[in-house]
Amino acid sequence: MYLKNAIAQFLLAISTFTVHAQNPIIKNMGVSDPHIRVFNDTLFLYSGHDANPKAKTWVMKDWRVFSSTDLINWKHRTTISPESNYMDNNSTDCWASDAAVKNGKYYFYFSDRKRGVGVMKAPQPTGPFADALGKPLVSPMHDPTVFIENDSLKTAYLIYGDKAGGGFHIAQLNADMISVAETPKPITITGKAWKAAPQWMDKNYLFKHNDTYYLSWGRDYATSKHIYGPYRSVGAVGEGYGLNEFAHGSFFNWKGQFYHIWCYYITKGFKYRESIISYCHIDNTGQIVTDTKFLDAHFNVGVGQYNANWDTIEAEWYYEKQGNINKRGTAKTGFYLSNIAPQDWIKFAKVTIDAPYTSILAHLAYTGIKGTVEFRVGAINGKCLGKLKLGRSLATEGFKTHSCNINTTKGVTDLYLVFKGTKDSTFKLDWIKFN
């Protein structure tokens, strides 16, 4: 049996492949229940696997692990089989999962349908994963999320369960990450969204923004100032593109940007899903806003790349930032970048320059004696396409459209907006547009 498992793991290891830019990010693979974690500046997607597009019940024979370093190219790194844990070798019950790292070891938490949550351990984010206990970590119930607090001990918590089973439950994990430090406690959620959720509702995810905990399920979420709750329902995380009660998603930060990934059913009545990534924002009131308006215009493109022919490239869609830049705005008024200071920069990766453009417009606000926005390609100190010069006479708290001449050539390049100025210079940026 050991030799058989070793051979199987070897074959899986050499059968990796890469999926290129698109949204849904990985088509025709049945990517479901997606949880993305960032380990060593690399994105790792831990997903379920809907095996049959024509199945009317869930046929999930394993879990898949993908990785990316640019949000565009996703490489299948390994497949985790129930044969490697306490589940039945021929199980089709490989439901939702999550992963975490602590003390240099990686942990994979998995659902055995609704029977329980197990845990596996590995030296790398991609495995090989071995069963840590040979039995469930907690049971019954399912759909684990692992949250690690940003305290001195990096205290970890396991959240799991469904509404019918007494609601979501939470338990602190011991430092070994494979045992609970307390009896799991039910999480109290109040408000209309949770009350309206069906009894089967599972699909939890937990993250923290500033001093607030966000607990999501399906298309809705609730917030609390305390990890154990109680939580108060807020409403929907977004609209359209399968963001409904059947959506299972997670949220992640990467390179200073905030994203939402979720799955949806391709055809009504069939248990086969794919997953979408979009930009996500926390608005001025602390509410989650998934940017589905962007998907309406550029659905097949995916995130992490841009085109100079778009009507506008919105500032809040940046790929990377440097400095204490923050997003401001609401879903109704739109979003912009604020608190931009001299020496800060933002990056839009893989911009397709499809024509020779002669100018660039920037809708921004500026205060100060003298300021400049440099448009550079390839690197922060790369070739300068043009400089937008601002002075006291152009200073305004409100947004205005400014322009500068540029000289472009066709191709795909990284675009950097580098902000410079005097000590009193501050910038706010709404959008840019090639002309």
Protein Blocks (a to p, Z undefined) as FASTA:
>chain_A
ZZmmmmmmmmmmmmgccddddddfbghklpahiacddeehiacddddddfbfkbcbdcdf
bdcddddfelmaccdfbdcdfklmmbdfkbckbccdddddeehiacddddehjlbccddd
dfbfnbpaddfklpafbdgdehiaddddfbfkopacddeddfknopaadddddfkopacf
bdcdddddedjklmmpcfklghiacddehjaccddehjbccddfbfnbpaddfbdfbeej
hiafklccddddeehiacddddddfbghiacdddddddddddfkopacddfklmmmmmmn
oghiacfkbmbacfklpfbdcdjddceddfknopadehiaehiacddehiacfbdcfbdc
dddddedjbdcddddehiaklccfbdcdddfklgcfbdcdddddddddeddddddddddd
dfklccddfbdcdZZ
